[in-house]
Amino acid sequence: MLNTAIKAARRGAAVINRASFDLDRITVTEKQHNDFVTDVDQAAEQAIIEVLSKAYPDHAFLAEESGASKNANDESEFTWIIDPLDGTTNFMHGFPQYSISIALSQRGVITQAVIYDPVRNDLFTATKGAGAYLNDKRIRVTKLDRLANALLSTGYVAGSAKALDEYLKMYGIMAERCHGVRRPGSAALDLAYVAAGRLDGFYEKGLKPWDIAAGALMVTEAGGIVGEFSGESDYLYKGDIIAASPKVFGQMVSLLTPFI
């Protein structure tokens, strides 16, 4: 199943890479304020689903652009959770920070994960109980134990003025207490970077399952902790998430709990 997911990610990447050479020709639609979808997102998603459904015709799908398949429900044993282009705004502007995210849920538990960066040809993979890898090399979260020395990433999901004010307050609190906070624009890739030790932690509110399902498994399989702002584990569908090395995670929770 992991190999099939890798094949699907590469098929989607082929669509994205072709389009990246002529961005002026892509069609852009604004779903809501500052939330965009392109014909490339849709074509990449279709390519990914074609590969997966051919191999597993009975499996269900939960994808960003097409939503849930008809057979996706609480009784589905296998559901593929797909973000065909995480970082669409970056892609539209030619900013090279975006990714493809594919996760497999088995009876509600994420068991397989692929995050592929088509710009750098970085392939992050994880299987529950078998570790996390970058281009076939085992990865681990950092051993950092103090937030004061950490490099964090975050993101902002476009919303109300109140949501923006809350985001800026969180940013101020975290930026004062660590080495730096970055906002690269692809939550899936941010989580993969935490798993690989390129970042020490990540936090964000208002995300969707396809943004975080694959990355969350990678972080835990790399020895990190993932949870809500309260520290609890119901982050996948609530959408508020902290991911970090174990000691940094606890320090982040203590600062972000007031923003539940």
DOVORO-728493 format. One record per residue (C-alpha): residue number from 0; residue in one letter; x, y, z. Coordinates in steps of 0.02 Angstrom, whole numbers, always signed. Layout:
! DOVORO-728493
<num->NUM | residuo->a | px->X | py->Y | pz->Z>
...
END
This chain:
! DOVORO-728493
<num->0 | residuo->m | px->+0 | py->+0 | pz->+0>
<num->1 | residuo->l | px->+143 | py->+120 | pz->+38>
<num->2 | residuo->n | px->+222 | py->+85 | pz->-131>
<num->3 | residuo->t | px->+57 | py->+118 | pz->-217>
<num->4 | residuo->a | px->+40 | py->+282 | pz->-124>
<num->5 | residuo->i | px->+216 | py->+330 | pz->-180>
<num->6 | residuo->k | px->+170 | py->+290 | pz->-359>
<num->7 | residuo->a | px->+13 | py->+396 | pz->-343>
<num->8 | residuo->a | px->+110 | py->+542 | pz->-269>
<num->9 | residuo->r | px->+235 | py->+537 | pz->-412>
<num->10 | residuo->r | px->+93 | py->+532 | pz->-539>
<num->11 | residuo->g | px->+17 | py->+687 | pz->-459>
<num->12 | residuo->a | px->+187 | py->+771 | pz->-455>
<num->13 | residuo->a | px->+206 | py->+746 | pz->-642>
<num->14 | residuo->v | px->+48 | py->+850 | pz->-667>
<num->15 | residuo->i | px->+110 | py->+986 | pz->-550>
<num->16 | residuo->n | px->+285 | py->+992 | pz->-624>
<num->17 | residuo->r | px->+220 | py->+1011 | pz->-801>
<num->18 | residuo->a | px->+109 | py->+1156 | pz->-748>
<num->19 | residuo->s | px->+248 | py->+1241 | pz->-651>
<num->20 | residuo->f | px->+339 | py->+1284 | pz->-813>
<num->21 | residuo->d | px->+195 | py->+1394 | pz->-872>
<num->22 | residuo->l | px->+103 | py->+1466 | pz->-723>
<num->23 | residuo->d | px->+18 | py->+1599 | pz->-829>
<num->24 | residuo->r | px->-91 | py->+1465 | pz->-907>
<num->25 | residuo->i | px->-164 | py->+1391 | pz->-748>
<num->26 | residuo->t | px->-345 | py->+1428 | pz->-702>
<num->27 | residuo->v | px->-371 | py->+1496 | pz->-527>
<num->28 | residuo->t | px->-534 | py->+1499 | pz->-428>
<num->29 | residuo->e | px->-555 | py->+1580 | pz->-257>
<num->30 | residuo->k | px->-652 | py->+1462 | pz->-144>
<num->31 | residuo->q | px->-660 | py->+1595 | pz->-9>
<num->32 | residuo->h | px->-555 | py->+1744 | pz->+41>
<num->33 | residuo->n | px->-372 | py->+1701 | pz->+9>
<num->34 | residuo->d | px->-413 | py->+1517 | pz->-14>
<num->35 | residuo->f | px->-378 | py->+1464 | pz->-192>
<num->36 | residuo->v | px->-394 | py->+1309 | pz->-300>
<num->37 | residuo->t | px->-318 | py->+1287 | pz->-472>
<num->38 | residuo->d | px->-353 | py->+1168 | pz->-614>
<num->39 | residuo->v | px->-184 | py->+1092 | pz->-569>
<num->40 | residuo->d | px->-247 | py->+1044 | pz->-394>
<num->41 | residuo->q | px->-395 | py->+957 | pz->-475>
<num->42 | residuo->a | px->-295 | py->+869 | pz->-610>
<num->43 | residuo->a | px->-164 | py->+809 | pz->-485>
<num->44 | residuo->e | px->-300 | py->+744 | pz->-369>
<num->45 | residuo->q | px->-381 | py->+650 | pz->-511>
<num->46 | residuo->a | px->-214 | py->+572 | pz->-560>
<num->47 | residuo->i | px->-182 | py->+518 | pz->-380>
<num->48 | residuo->i | px->-355 | py->+442 | pz->-357>
<num->49 | residuo->e | px->-343 | py->+350 | pz->-523>
<num->50 | residuo->v | px->-185 | py->+260 | pz->-466>
<num->51 | residuo->l | px->-256 | py->+216 | pz->-295>
<num->52 | residuo->s | px->-429 | py->+164 | pz->-354>
<num->53 | residuo->k | px->-356 | py->+52 | pz->-489>
<num->54 | residuo->a | px->-255 | py->-41 | pz->-358>
<num->55 | residuo->y | px->-390 | py->-38 | pz->-224>
<num->56 | residuo->p | px->-562 | py->-17 | pz->-305>
<num->57 | residuo->d | px->-655 | py->-46 | pz->-141>
<num->58 | residuo->h | px->-562 | py->+87 | pz->-41>
<num->59 | residuo->a | px->-643 | py->+253 | pz->+5>
<num->60 | residuo->f | px->-571 | py->+428 | pz->-21>
<num->61 | residuo->l | px->-570 | py->+593 | pz->+72>
<num->62 | residuo->a | px->-487 | py->+722 | pz->-40>
<num->63 | residuo->e | px->-474 | py->+911 | pz->-28>
<num->64 | residuo->e | px->-552 | py->+953 | pz->-195>
<num->65 | residuo->s | px->-676 | py->+813 | pz->-227>
<num->66 | residuo->g | px->-724 | py->+782 | pz->-45>
<num->67 | residuo->a | px->-779 | py->+613 | pz->+22>
<num->68 | residuo->s | px->-818 | py->+469 | pz->-95>
<num->69 | residuo->k | px->-991 | py->+389 | pz->-83>
<num->70 | residuo->n | px->-921 | py->+239 | pz->+11>
<num->71 | residuo->a | px->-830 | py->+347 | pz->+140>
<num->72 | residuo->n | px->-915 | py->+324 | pz->+308>
<num->73 | residuo->d | px->-882 | py->+260 | pz->+483>
<num->74 | residuo->e | px->-890 | py->+81 | pz->+418>
<num->75 | residuo->s | px->-755 | py->+103 | pz->+284>
<num->76 | residuo->e | px->-606 | py->-5 | pz->+327>
<num->77 | residuo->f | px->-486 | py->+90 | pz->+215>
<num->78 | residuo->t | px->-495 | py->+275 | pz->+173>
<num->79 | residuo->w | px->-362 | py->+372 | pz->+77>
<num->80 | residuo->i | px->-344 | py->+552 | pz->+139>
<num->81 | residuo->i | px->-272 | py->+661 | pz->+1>
<num->82 | residuo->d | px->-208 | py->+839 | pz->-21>
<num->83 | residuo->p | px->-151 | py->+846 | pz->-203>
<num->84 | residuo->l | px->-63 | py->+1014 | pz->-185>
<num->85 | residuo->d | px->-33 | py->+1079 | pz->-10>
<num->86 | residuo->g | px->+30 | py->+1256 | pz->-32>
<num->87 | residuo->t | px->-75 | py->+1309 | pz->-181>
<num->88 | residuo->t | px->-42 | py->+1495 | pz->-154>
<num->89 | residuo->n | px->+145 | py->+1463 | pz->-154>
<num->90 | residuo->f | px->+129 | py->+1362 | pz->-314>
<num->91 | residuo->m | px->+27 | py->+1498 | pz->-400>
<num->92 | residuo->h | px->+165 | py->+1624 | pz->-368>
<num->93 | residuo->g | px->+309 | py->+1509 | pz->-413>
<num->94 | residuo->f | px->+367 | py->+1502 | pz->-232>
<num->95 | residuo->p | px->+447 | py->+1329 | pz->-218>
<num->96 | residuo->q | px->+368 | py->+1267 | pz->-57>
<num->97 | residuo->y | px->+223 | py->+1148 | pz->-87>
<num->98 | residuo->s | px->+190 | py->+962 | pz->-75>
<num->99 | residuo->i | px->+77 | py->+814 | pz->-105>
<num->100 | residuo->s | px->+7 | py->+727 | pz->+49>
<num->101 | residuo->i | px->-70 | py->+553 | pz->+49>
<num->102 | residuo->a | px->-120 | py->+454 | pz->+204>
<num->103 | residuo->l | px->-211 | py->+289 | pz->+228>
<num->104 | residuo->s | px->-335 | py->+271 | pz->+370>
<num->105 | residuo->q | px->-377 | py->+93 | pz->+423>
<num->106 | residuo->r | px->-528 | py->+85 | pz->+536>
<num->107 | residuo->g | px->-492 | py->+264 | pz->+590>
<num->108 | residuo->v | px->-306 | py->+240 | pz->+621>
<num->109 | residuo->i | px->-177 | py->+317 | pz->+504>
<num->110 | residuo->t | px->-63 | py->+174 | pz->+450>
<num->111 | residuo->q | px->+28 | py->+238 | pz->+295>
<num->112 | residuo->a | px->+91 | py->+411 | pz->+247>
<num->113 | residuo->v | px->+176 | py->+492 | pz->+99>
<num->114 | residuo->i | px->+226 | py->+675 | pz->+81>
<num->115 | residuo->y | px->+315 | py->+717 | pz->-80>
<num->116 | residuo->d | px->+404 | py->+881 | pz->-119>
<num->117 | residuo->p | px->+412 | py->+886 | pz->-310>
<num->118 | residuo->v | px->+529 | py->+1036 | pz->-311>
<num->119 | residuo->r | px->+668 | py->+954 | pz->-211>
<num->120 | residuo->n | px->+621 | py->+774 | pz->-251>
<num->121 | residuo->d | px->+608 | py->+741 | pz->-64>
<num->122 | residuo->l | px->+503 | py->+587 | pz->-27>
<num->123 | residuo->f | px->+446 | py->+571 | pz->+154>
<num->124 | residuo->t | px->+363 | py->+407 | pz->+202>
<num->125 | residuo->a | px->+301 | py->+322 | pz->+359>
<num->126 | residuo->t | px->+216 | py->+160 | pz->+408>
<num->127 | residuo->k | px->+137 | py->+140 | pz->+579>
<num->128 | residuo->g | px->+257 | py->+44 | pz->+689>
<num->129 | residuo->a | px->+398 | py->+44 | pz->+560>
<num->130 | residuo->g | px->+471 | py->+219 | pz->+572>
<num->131 | residuo->a | px->+482 | py->+372 | pz->+459>
<num->132 | residuo->y | px->+599 | py->+397 | pz->+312>
<num->133 | residuo->l | px->+664 | py->+531 | pz->+195>
<num->134 | residuo->n | px->+721 | py->+458 | pz->+28>
<num->135 | residuo->d | px->+741 | py->+286 | pz->+112>
<num->136 | residuo->k | px->+846 | py->+355 | pz->+256>
<num->137 | residuo->r | px->+776 | py->+342 | pz->+432>
<num->138 | residuo->i | px->+731 | py->+510 | pz->+509>
<num->139 | residuo->r | px->+706 | py->+567 | pz->+688>
<num->140 | residuo->v | px->+643 | py->+724 | pz->+773>
<num->141 | residuo->t | px->+774 | py->+834 | pz->+855>
<num->142 | residuo->k | px->+837 | py->+797 | pz->+1030>
<num->143 | residuo->l | px->+809 | py->+978 | pz->+1081>
<num->144 | residuo->d | px->+738 | py->+998 | pz->+1256>
<num->145 | residuo->r | px->+718 | py->+1187 | pz->+1271>
<num->146 | residuo->l | px->+592 | py->+1292 | pz->+1175>
<num->147 | residuo->a | px->+710 | py->+1440 | pz->+1192>
<num->148 | residuo->n | px->+828 | py->+1356 | pz->+1067>
<num->149 | residuo->a | px->+693 | py->+1296 | pz->+947>
<num->150 | residuo->l | px->+652 | py->+1342 | pz->+767>
<num->151 | residuo->l | px->+463 | py->+1329 | pz->+743>
<num->152 | residuo->s | px->+343 | py->+1343 | pz->+598>
<num->153 | residuo->t | px->+162 | py->+1393 | pz->+592>
<num->154 | residuo->g | px->+26 | py->+1439 | pz->+469>
<num->155 | residuo->y | px->-132 | py->+1540 | pz->+454>
<num->156 | residuo->v | px->-294 | py->+1481 | pz->+376>
<num->157 | residuo->a | px->-383 | py->+1633 | pz->+301>
<num->158 | residuo->g | px->-535 | py->+1679 | pz->+403>
<num->159 | residuo->s | px->-610 | py->+1818 | pz->+507>
<num->160 | residuo->a | px->-524 | py->+1970 | pz->+579>
<num->161 | residuo->k | px->-541 | py->+1885 | pz->+749>
<num->162 | residuo->a | px->-446 | py->+1731 | pz->+684>
<num->163 | residuo->l | px->-307 | py->+1842 | pz->+616>
<num->164 | residuo->d | px->-293 | py->+1934 | pz->+782>
<num->165 | residuo->e | px->-279 | py->+1768 | pz->+873>
<num->166 | residuo->y | px->-146 | py->+1708 | pz->+752>
<num->167 | residuo->l | px->-42 | py->+1866 | pz->+779>
<num->168 | residuo->k | px->-57 | py->+1848 | pz->+968>
<num->169 | residuo->m | px->+3 | py->+1667 | pz->+959>
<num->170 | residuo->y | px->+145 | py->+1718 | pz->+844>
<num->171 | residuo->g | px->+202 | py->+1853 | pz->+965>
<num->172 | residuo->i | px->+202 | py->+1735 | pz->+1114>
<num->173 | residuo->m | px->+298 | py->+1598 | pz->+1023>
<num->174 | residuo->a | px->+421 | py->+1713 | pz->+934>
<num->175 | residuo->e | px->+474 | py->+1791 | pz->+1099>
<num->176 | residuo->r | px->+515 | py->+1621 | pz->+1172>
<num->177 | residuo->c | px->+610 | py->+1530 | pz->+1034>
<num->178 | residuo->h | px->+747 | py->+1558 | pz->+906>
<num->179 | residuo->g | px->+622 | py->+1596 | pz->+768>
<num->180 | residuo->v | px->+453 | py->+1560 | pz->+692>
<num->181 | residuo->r | px->+432 | py->+1527 | pz->+505>
<num->182 | residuo->r | px->+274 | py->+1524 | pz->+398>
<num->183 | residuo->p | px->+322 | py->+1423 | pz->+242>
<num->184 | residuo->g | px->+144 | py->+1391 | pz->+181>
<num->185 | residuo->s | px->+128 | py->+1201 | pz->+172>
<num->186 | residuo->a | px->+71 | py->+1119 | pz->+334>
<num->187 | residuo->a | px->+108 | py->+944 | pz->+267>
<num->188 | residuo->l | px->+287 | py->+992 | pz->+226>
<num->189 | residuo->d | px->+306 | py->+1081 | pz->+394>
<num->190 | residuo->l | px->+259 | py->+919 | pz->+482>
<num->191 | residuo->a | px->+378 | py->+819 | pz->+374>
<num->192 | residuo->y | px->+516 | py->+941 | pz->+421>
<num->193 | residuo->v | px->+479 | py->+916 | pz->+606>
<num->194 | residuo->a | px->+493 | py->+728 | pz->+578>
<num->195 | residuo->a | px->+659 | py->+752 | pz->+488>
<num->196 | residuo->g | px->+731 | py->+868 | pz->+621>
<num->197 | residuo->r | px->+734 | py->+1019 | pz->+505>
<num->198 | residuo->l | px->+611 | py->+1105 | pz->+621>
<num->199 | residuo->d | px->+591 | py->+1080 | pz->+808>
<num->200 | residuo->g | px->+404 | py->+1108 | pz->+813>
<num->201 | residuo->f | px->+247 | py->+1160 | pz->+720>
<num->202 | residuo->y | px->+80 | py->+1233 | pz->+773>
<num->203 | residuo->e | px->-75 | py->+1292 | pz->+681>
<num->204 | residuo->k | px->-263 | py->+1311 | pz->+702>
<num->205 | residuo->g | px->-406 | py->+1271 | pz->+584>
<num->206 | residuo->l | px->-327 | py->+1137 | pz->+475>
<num->207 | residuo->k | px->-415 | py->+995 | pz->+384>
<num->208 | residuo->p | px->-379 | py->+807 | pz->+395>
<num->209 | residuo->w | px->-293 | py->+807 | pz->+224>
<num->210 | residuo->d | px->-172 | py->+941 | pz->+284>
<num->211 | residuo->i | px->-109 | py->+843 | pz->+433>
<num->212 | residuo->a | px->-150 | py->+656 | pz->+422>
<num->213 | residuo->a | px->+10 | py->+602 | pz->+336>
<num->214 | residuo->g | px->+124 | py->+723 | pz->+427>
<num->215 | residuo->a | px->+57 | py->+677 | pz->+598>
<num->216 | residuo->l | px->+102 | py->+494 | pz->+572>
<num->217 | residuo->m | px->+275 | py->+543 | pz->+513>
<num->218 | residuo->v | px->+308 | py->+646 | pz->+669>
<num->219 | residuo->t | px->+253 | py->+509 | pz->+788>
<num->220 | residuo->e | px->+350 | py->+376 | pz->+692>
<num->221 | residuo->a | px->+503 | py->+490 | pz->+702>
<num->222 | residuo->g | px->+489 | py->+496 | pz->+892>
<num->223 | residuo->g | px->+391 | py->+656 | pz->+911>
<num->224 | residuo->i | px->+222 | py->+697 | pz->+988>
<num->225 | residuo->v | px->+68 | py->+766 | pz->+902>
<num->226 | residuo->g | px->-84 | py->+836 | pz->+990>
<num->227 | residuo->e | px->-212 | py->+973 | pz->+1006>
<num->228 | residuo->f | px->-172 | py->+1137 | pz->+1093>
<num->229 | residuo->s | px->-232 | py->+1052 | pz->+1253>
<num->230 | residuo->g | px->-109 | py->+910 | pz->+1224>
<num->231 | residuo->e | px->-249 | py->+785 | pz->+1190>
<num->232 | residuo->s | px->-249 | py->+674 | pz->+1035>
<num->233 | residuo->d | px->-409 | py->+724 | pz->+944>
<num->234 | residuo->y | px->-319 | py->+840 | pz->+823>
<num->235 | residuo->l | px->-358 | py->+758 | pz->+656>
<num->236 | residuo->y | px->-537 | py->+819 | pz->+640>
<num->237 | residuo->k | px->-529 | py->+963 | pz->+763>
<num->238 | residuo->g | px->-391 | py->+1041 | pz->+658>
<num->239 | residuo->d | px->-289 | py->+1126 | pz->+795>
<num->240 | residuo->i | px->-118 | py->+1045 | pz->+805>
<num->241 | residuo->i | px->+50 | py->+1049 | pz->+892>
<num->242 | residuo->a | px->+191 | py->+934 | pz->+835>
<num->243 | residuo->a | px->+365 | py->+932 | pz->+910>
<num->244 | residuo->s | px->+500 | py->+833 | pz->+996>
<num->245 | residuo->p | px->+435 | py->+771 | pz->+1165>
<num->246 | residuo->k | px->+504 | py->+903 | pz->+1284>
<num->247 | residuo->v | px->+473 | py->+1048 | pz->+1166>
<num->248 | residuo->f | px->+295 | py->+985 | pz->+1139>
<num->249 | residuo->g | px->+254 | py->+1004 | pz->+1324>
<num->250 | residuo->q | px->+323 | py->+1181 | pz->+1328>
<num->251 | residuo->m | px->+222 | py->+1229 | pz->+1173>
<num->252 | residuo->v | px->+62 | py->+1158 | pz->+1248>
<num->253 | residuo->s | px->+84 | py->+1263 | pz->+1405>
<num->254 | residuo->l | px->+93 | py->+1421 | pz->+1300>
<num->255 | residuo->l | px->-44 | py->+1379 | pz->+1175>
<num->256 | residuo->t | px->-177 | py->+1303 | pz->+1289>
<num->257 | residuo->p | px->-256 | py->+1476 | pz->+1317>
<num->258 | residuo->f | px->-298 | py->+1480 | pz->+1131>
<num->259 | residuo->i | px->-409 | py->+1325 | pz->+1133>
END
